[in-house]
Amino acid sequence: MFKMRGGSINGVMWRAIDFVEGDKVDAAALKKLVRTAIEFNRAKKKAPVKKKVSAIKASKDAQGK
């Protein structure tokens, strides 16, 4: 049996999976879970970049550069 848990340190969210010695692990399911989490995190990081670039451009436009 494994447990999913999560928390927050300094506003940064994290997730963990605790395994106990002797647990049987469905390797294919675990692999899919990890890949899905990576995909989710990458997609989440891409969205704000456009906003930052726009803010920088707007700042330069305002300065007449």
N, C-alpha and C positions, 0 to 999 in steps of 0.2 A: 504494500500500500504506500502511495506517495501523497504528499500534501503540497498544494499550491498555496503560496502566500505572497504578500506584497507589502510594500511600505513606502515611506517617503523620508528622504534625508535631505535637508536643506532645500526642499521643494522639488527634488528630483525623484520621480517615481521609479520603482524597481519591482521586479517580479522574481520569484525563486521557486524552484521545485525541489522539495526535500525527498530524497530516497533513503530508505532504511536498508541496511545490509540484508541480503536475501530476497529483496523485491524482484519480481519478474518484470522486465521492461519490454514493452512492445516497441522494438527498435524503429520500425517503420513509422509508427504513430509519433514517437518522440522526434524523429527526424523531420516529419511534416510540421509538427508544432514549432520547432526551432526555426525552420525555414519561413514559416508564416509570420512568426514574430519579427524576424529580420526584415522581411518584405514590408511589414507594417511600419517598422521604425524608419526604414529608408524612405518610404513614401511620406511619412510624417515630417522628416527633416527637409525634404525637397520643397514643400509648400511655403514655408516662411522665407526662403532664400529670395524668391521673387519680390516679396514685400521689402526686404532689406535693400535690394538693388534699386527698386523704385524710390525708396526713401533717399538713397545716396544720389540718384539722378535728380530728384526734386531739389535736393539741397544744392547741388552744383548749378542747376538751372536758376535757382533763387540768387545765387552768388554771381550769375552771369558768366560762368565758365563754360 
